[in-house]
């Protein structure tokens, strides 16, 4: 029994996707990146620095502004938020 043209194209696409997922570690610069820490190691490093996870809900517009400002900040989002919160708390204390 012959296959329909759409089924043949689906099979070709699946083969292509499987081939790209099975590619070697150096494909597309994957091998050049530093190995990522697993969650436990990252948690231990954060605890050693005195960092504690803190979750809150923010307005989507505010989050976009924070992300835009964090792109140029050396500490990223966490560093920017730390800086902004410390400045705000210092202003309220005085």
Secondary structure, 3 states (H helix, E strand, C coil): CCCCHHHHHHHHHHHHHHHHHCCCCCHHHHHHCCCCCCHHHHHHHHHHCCCCCCCCCCCHHHHHHHHHHHHCCCCHHHHHHHHHHHHHHHHHHC
